[in-house]
Amino acid sequence: MDIRTQKTFEALFALEDVREILRQKLPNATSPEEEHSIKEGIDKVRKILDDIENSTGTP
């Protein structure tokens, strides 16, 4: 499988994790721990997108 395809799936799963955190808390505000988890998820997606753009990274 092409590394870009693999990384695209990784990004989608990471975004799904963030979506799930937000879904569980709506309409309430998120806790500091949840905010931290969301930030970690977004950072993971950014790294994956960098890997896709550069065709780098490991599956």
Buried (B, 14 or more C-beta within 10 A) or exposed (E): EEBBEBBBEBBEEBBEBBEEBEEEEEEEEBEEEBEEBBEEBEEBBEBBEEBBEEEEBEE
